[in-house]
Amino acid sequence: MFEAVQTLKAEYAELERQMSDPELHSDQANARRVGKRYAALAPVVRTYAEWLQTSDDIEAARELAAEDPAFAEEATKLAARRDELAEKLQVLLVPRDPSDDKDAILEIKAGEGGDESALFAGDLLKMYLKYAESQHWKTEVLDSAESDLGGYKSITVAVKAKGTPEPGEAPYAKLKFEGGVHRVQRVPVTESQGRIHTSAAGVLVLPEAEDVDVEIDPNDLRIDVFRSSGPGGQSVNTTDSAVRITHLPTGIVVSMQNEKSQLQNREQAMRVLRSRLLAAAQEAADQEASDARRLQIRTVDRSERIRTYNFPENRFSDHRVGYKAHNLDQVLGGELAPVIQALTDADLAARLEAVEAQ
C-alpha cells in the first residue's frame, strides 16, 4: 500500500510544479485536468503525512512513558488513530471510476404509463434539481419535450459543480447510481375512481465529456435541421432551429430543440454526443476487462428497475441495496443523501473485496 503512496506523492509534487507554471493556464482544458488530478491526490497525500506524523508521535510517547506513565495512555490513543488513518488510506487507494471527478449529464424519459409517466418524469426532475441545489451545483436544461398535461416526455439537464470538488463529491460520482428504471405507484390525476396505477420513467446519467476526453471527426457526423415542436407535435418555431446529429460510426443520435438558435442547439447536442461517446467507450473497456476489474468500476447494475416510489405508503425503496424509508415526500423534496450514501458504500465494499481477492 505504501509503495503506491510513494508513487502518488511523486505525481502530486509534479502536478504542484505544473500548477505553478504560468504556461499551464494558457490551456484551460489542460489546466482543469491537472487541477482535478491534483485535488484527487490531495487527500491521499494529507492522510499519509498524518499517518507518518502519528507514527513519530507514538514513538515519542512510548519513550516518554518510561518517565511518566501518562504518556502510555497517549501512545495507546495515537496507535488507534494510526489504525484509523491506515484504514482511510486503504479506502483512498481503491481504484475508482475514472469519471468520478466529472460533471454530469442527466436525462429523464417518460416510459410506460402515458401522461402519468410524463408527470412522474417531471417529479423526478424536481427531485434532482432540489438535490443539486442542496449540493450548491449549477443546473442547465439542455433540451426538453413537454407533455400535454405539464410533465416531460424527455428532458436533458447538465449538472455542474462549482470549482474543483473533493474526490467523490463531483456530480457524476454522486448521481451515477441514479441511472435505471424508476417505478411509481400512485393514483394518477387522470384517474376518476381512485385506483392505484403503476408507471415508470427512465433515468440516464452520463459523465460530461470535455474536448480533451473525446475526439470527434467532423466527417463522422451527419447534421440535420428541422423545426422544433411542442406538446401534441405542434410547431413552436417558424425556423429550422432544431438540430439532429448522427454519429455515423456508432449510430448514436442526439436531437436538440430547446434553444431558438440553431448554433446553440448544435453546441448543446455536441455536449451530449461527447458524453455519450465517452460513456460508450468506458462500457466497451469494462466489457474487455476481467470480472474483478468490472467490479471495481461498476458494481451497481443501472439497467434494471432500481427504485419504487409508493405514494399510498409514503415509501421509497431502492431494490439494489435493500434501502427502504417511509419519507417519500422528503425524498421527492431532494433529500437523496442517505440512499446515495448507501449505494456509494455498497460500491466501495465491492471494490475493496475485489482488491483483496487479487
Buried (B, 14 or more C-beta within 10 A) or exposed (E): EEEEBEEBBEBBEEBBEBEEEEEBEEEEEBBBBBBBBBBBBBBBBEBBEBBBEBBEBBEBBBEBBEEEEEBEEBBBEBBEBBEBBBEBBBEBBBEBBEBBBBBBBBBBBBBEBBBBBBBBBBBBBEBBBBBBEEBEBEBEEBBBBBBEBEBBBBBBBBBBBEEBBEBBBBBBBBBBBBBBBBBBBBBBEEEEEEEEBBBBBBBBBBBBBBEEBBEBEEEEBEEEEBEBBBBEEEEEBEEEBBBBBBBEEEEBBBBBBBBEEBEBBBBBBBBBBBBBBBBBBBEEEEEEEEEEBBBBBBBBEBEEEBBBBBBEEBBBBBBBBEBEBEEBEBBBBBBBEBBBEBBBEBBBEBBBEBBEEE
